[in-house]
């Protein structure tokens, strides 16, 4: 019979039920789960012999492994992945948890950096895992252009930025300036260069602007360079962790080698920013074990990007052992990110007890 089994192959409903019960129990207890426990505590309507046979086949298929010579089994990376994708039941946040989340959101409205970090801290407390707050880097754009002619070869390009600050760049040109030419140039910049990044300014756009300037086309190139310089700098991205000490509570991270790898991961924050930039921006992202080579084999990382107007502005995530309570973590992170997005977009604020 074992020769017919396929590693990671399809599962019968009975195997699915047994696998889900084993993983649920292992998440709760942190110990290998045997058939006796499933019969007495998991309310599985199968005999011990049937359960043992199914557990043996699930082991051969790669969903379970036997860490010791005892009959107990623990999930493998494949088992956890199948559980998250197909077996996990949705966790329903309690009224107390919802009130705590909503109160935090109400107290931090209008402060993006603070609200992401505070949300991350609360997630760490609610889940008892290490949480991660990620703020994406943001390139400013120009909301409006104006100018001031300084002399016949220099003018000041005044740019009101998306972050409400004002930047100025002195532009030098070999041609003699007059007020009309510079005014016309700024009209073109307000038409083509407002709320865009340098990547959006194509060669054809520059040609159109030069054509519209006629005999004063030489003004376009130095002005475009000044625009590039103004928007080239980005606000700093950052990654902050809350509850790192909580990792010490889990035996999975008790060895020196595992702790070294975890702290090395925490120090290399660029990996988290890279994951954010390559993530599925419209849903929860779940990485288990070495599916993501940056992490330890017995760990998991869950995060949800914060997306506003199609743009990723940050993320809230949770890092912990591979036997983490996926259902609760996913529900908590999903609830928070949806609420934060709603606040930023100006939708109704959360009310206590609101689900």
N, C-alpha and C positions, 0 to 999 in steps of 0.2 A: 504493500500500500504506500509506503513512503516514497518508493520510486516514482509514483505517479504525481507526487506533489511538486508544485512549481514555486520557486522562491519568490515570495511576494505575490503569489497568485490570488485568484478570487476566493472570497470566503463565503461559506454558508451562513445563514442567519444564526445558527447555533454557535458557530465559531465567533461571529461578530459579537454576540451577546456575552460570551465567555471572555473574549478579549477586552471588551469595554469594562466588564466587572473587574478584571484583573488590574487594568490600568487605573480605574477609579480607586481601587483599594490600595494600590501601590503609591499613588499620589498622596493619599490620606495617611498611610502608615509608614511609608519609606522602607518597607521590608519585602522580601520575596513572598509571593502569594501562592498558596497551595490549594489543592482541590477541597481539603477539609474546610478551609475558611470559606470558600465559595458556597459550599453546601450549607454551612451553619449560619453564615452572616450575610451573604449576598442574595439570598432567596432565589437561587438558580434551580429550576425544576428538573435537574438532571442528576443522575447517580454519580457517585465519586468515580466509578470506573469510566463512565462516559466522559466526564470532565477531564480525567487524567489522559485519556486517549486524545481528546481534542487539544489539550495543552501540549502534548507531545508533537502533534501535527503542526500546531501553530509555531512551535519551536523550530521544526524542520523547515517551515516556510519562511522563517526569518523574522516573525513578528514578536517572538518571545525568546528569552535566553535563560539558561539555568546557571546562576553565578556560583552555586555550590553543589555539593552532592545531594543536598536535600531535594524534596519534590517541588519546592517553591520556584516560581518563575518571576522574572521582571521583564518589562517591555524593552524592546530594542528601539533604535532610532526609527526603523521602518514601522514598528508598532505604534510609536507615538505619532508619526506622520499620518498613518491611516486613521488613528483616533481623532486627531485634530480635523482632518479633512472629511471624515465620514461618520464617526461614531459619537462624538462629543455632544452632550446635551447642553442647550443654552442655559447660562447662569442668569438668574433673575436677581438684580440688585435689591437689597433690602431697603425699607423705608429709611432706616438710619443712615445707610450708605449714600442714598440719593440726597438726603438733606445735607450731609457733610459735603458732598461734592458741589451741590448748588450754592451753599453758603460760601464756600471758597470762591466759586466763580463770581458771585455777586460782589465780593469784597475786593476783587482785583480787576474789575472792568476798566478798560482803557489803558492797561499797562501790559503790553504783549509779553515782554521778557519776564515780567513778574508772574503773570498768570500761567505761563508755561512751566516755570520753575516751581511755583506753588502747587500746580496740578500734579507735577511729577512727585513732589514730596508727599502729597496726600495719597497718591497711588502706592507709594512704597509702604506707607502705614497701613493701608487697607488690604494689601496683598501679602505683606511681609516678605517681599522680594526687593531687589535693587531696581530702582527706576532710573530712567534716562530722559533728560529734557534736552532736546535738540532745537536750536534756533538756526535756520538756514541763513546763509549770507544773502544779502540783498543789494543789488546794484541800483543806485538812485537814477531816476530819469529827470528830465527837465519839463516843468509844467508851463513855463512861459519864458520867452526871450525878449530882452530889451537892450538898449545900447547907450553909449555916451561917446561922442567923438572927442578925442583928446587933442589931436593936431592933424595935419594933413596926411600923415602916414600911419597913425595909430588910433584905434578906437577900443573902448572897453565893452566887452560882451558881458551882459548881465543876465544870469540864469537863475530863475526861481526853481528850486529843486523839489522833487516829490516829498522829501522829508521836511519841507517848509523852510529850510535854510536857503541862503542866497550865495551863489558862487559867481565870481567875476574872473574873466580872463582878458588880458590885454592882447590885442591882435595887431600885429605889424604887417603892413603891405607896402609894396614898392610903388603902387599906383597912388595918385593923389586922391584923397577921399573928399567926398562931399556928403552932406546930410541926406540927400535924396537916395544916393546909392546904398548907404548903410541902412537906412530905413527899409528900403526894398529888400535888402539881404535878410534883415530880421523878420520881415513878413514871410519870406520863404522858409526860414528856420521854424517859425511858428506853424507853418503849413506842413512841413515834412519831418521835423525833428522833435516834436512834443510827445512825451510819454513813450519814447522808444529807446532802445539800447543801440550802441554803435553797430552791433551785428545787423540791425534792421536797416541801417543806412547803406544801401547798395550802390554800386558804381553807376547804375542807371539813374538813381536818385540824384547823385552829384552832377551827372551830365544835365539832367533837367534843370537843376538849380543854376548851373553855369549858363545854360541857354537862356534862361529867364533874365539873368543879369546882363546879358549882352556884352557891351564893351567893358563892363566892370566884372567880368567873369572871374578875374584873378582874385577877387575877394573871397570866393567860395572856399578854396582849398585851405587857407590859413584859419578861416572861421570854423571849418569842419574839424580841423586838428584841435582847436581850442575846445570844441564840444566834446571830442573824444577824451581829452585830458580831464575835463570836468566830471564825466560820468564813469571814468575808468576805475575809480576807487570804489570799493564795496564796503558796506558795513560788516563788521566782523561776525562770523558765525561762531557758535560756541556749543559745547556739549558739557552738560553738568549731570553728575550722578547724585542720587540720594539713597541712603540706607545701604551703603557698601558693606557695612558691618553685618548686615543680615545674612550675607553669604556664609558667614562663619557658623551659622546655625544648622547648615545642611552638611551631612557627612560626605556628600559628593565633592565638596571643596575642602575637605579636611587635610588632604595631603599637601606637602610643600610644593610639589610640582604643579598641582592643579591651581593652587593659589598664585604661584608665579605667573602662570598663563593668564589667569583672570586679571591680575593687576597689570600685566603687560598690555592686555586688551584695553583696559581702562585708560592707560596712559596714551595709547595710540588713538586719539579721538578722531583723527582724519578717517579712520575706517568707518566710523559711524556716519560721518558726513557723506562718505562715498556710498554707503548703503542707502542713505536717504535719497541721494540724487538718482540712484538706479532702482528705486523701489516702485512697487505698484502704488501709485498715489491715491487710488480710490478705495482702498480696503486695508484691512489688517494684514500685516506681513508677519509671517511666523517662520523663524529659522530654528531648526532642531539639530543639536550636535554639530558634526562637521559638515553638514549641508553648506554651511558658510565657514570656510576654512579659517576664519579669524578666531573662531570660538573653540572652547574645549569640547571634547566629544560627549560629555555628560551634562551639557548646558543647553539653554534655549534662550532665544531673544525674540520678543514680540514688540512690534511698534506700529503705530498708525500715523501717517503723515497728516499734517494740518494743511489743508488746501483751501485757498480763497481765490475766487475768480480764475481757477485753473492754475494757480501758482502755489508751489509748496513753500510755506513760510516757516515750517518747523515740524516737530514730531514729538510724541510722547511714547516712551517704550518701557519695557520691563525685562530685566535680565535675571535669570535664576537657573536652578537645576532643570534638567530635562523632564523631571517628574513634577514640574510646577502645575498648579491648578489652572490649566489653560482656559477653561470656561469662564472662571471668575476674572482672570486677568483680561481676557479679550473683551468681556462685557464692560468692565470698568474703563478700559482704555477707549473703547468705541463710544461709550456714553460721554466721556469727557471731551474727546476730540470733536464730536458732533456739536456739543454745547458751545465749546470755544469758537468753533467756526461760525456758529449762528450768532454769537455775540459780536464777532468781528464784522460780519456781514450786516449787522444791524437788525437781526430778527429778534423776536420776543425773548426777553430774559428768562432764565429758569426760575420757577417758583418752587418753594419747599414742597417735597412730595410729588413734584412733577416727574412723570416718566415719559 
